[in-house]
Amino acid sequence: MPSQLGERVATWLALDRQLGPVIEHWDRGRTTFVTGPADGFENTIFATLLRLNVGLGGTRIVLPSPGDGGSGIWRWLFLPCNGFRPAMRIVLDAVVAVGAR
């Protein structure tokens, strides 16, 4: 999702204690939320996601390594500190709530 929206979604999730790992892509102005499995959301959300320029990833992503920190490509915005990953539905609900403002 766009970085500005990602910052607002991260704040929303942090207030609800549901924030997991987040990656910032400096070169593209995008943010990626690392979530649990995709389940429990309705297909009607896709129109909202399209309007907000939010894409859904697949089952695999490339994660930043410690050596990527100065590359200017990506970095951890919020590091994984344990095994917690919010359900994708929780992140999408936050996107819809924040995007409606």
N, C-alpha and C positions, 0 to 999 in steps of 0.2 A: 504494500500500500504506500501511497505518498508519505514522505517523512513527517509532514505537518500533521496529517491525520494520525499517523503512527504514534507521535508524541502524545496526542490527546487520548488515544486508546490506551497507551501504556499508563498514563496518569489515572484513567478510569479504573483499569484493572488493579493498579497498585492500591487504590483506595478501598477496593473490595478484596484485597489480599489474594488476588488471582493472577498476579503477574509472573510469568515464567521467562525463559530466555528470549531475548530480542536481538536481532542483528540489524545494524544500520549499513546501508549500501551508499557510501559517500558519492560514488561516481554516478549513480542513477537517481539519487534523491528518494530512495525507497527504504522501507522498513519491513523486516520479516519477523513474524512471531512464530516461535517453535511451539507447536501444540501437540496435544494427544490426538487420537484418531478422530476422523471426521464422522460424527454421528449426531443425530438428534436435531438437525436443522432442516427447515422446510425449503423446498425448491423456490419458493416465492422470494427468497432473499437474494437470488442471483441478479435481479434487476437493480436492487439497491447497491449491491457490490459493484456492478458495472458502472452505475452512475458515479460512485465514489472512487473509481479507478483502482479497485481492490481485486487482486487475483488470488485464486486458491492454488496452492502448490500441490505437488504430488507426495509420494511417500518417502522421497529421498531429497535431501538438500546438501549442499556443500557448506560446511561450517568453517568459520574463521579459525585459524591457528594462532598461537602466540606470535609467530613470525609475520603475520599479516598486519600487525598493528600499525605500522608506518607506511603501508603500501598505498594508502589513499583509496583503496577499493572498498573495503568493508571492515567493520569492527563490531565487537560485542557492545551493544548499548546496555544490556542487562545480562550479565554472565549467568550460566546455569550454576546454581550453588548446591543443588541436591537433585533428586530424581523428579521433582515436580514439573509437570507440563500441564497447563490448563487445557480442558477439553476445547476442541475447535469451536464448538457451539458457544462457549462462554466468550471467546474472543470475538466471534461474529456478532453476538448480541451486543457487545461493547461497541463494535464498529457501527452497527445500526443506531445505537443510542447516541453516540457521539456525532455521527454523521447527520442525524436529524436536527442537530442544533444549529 
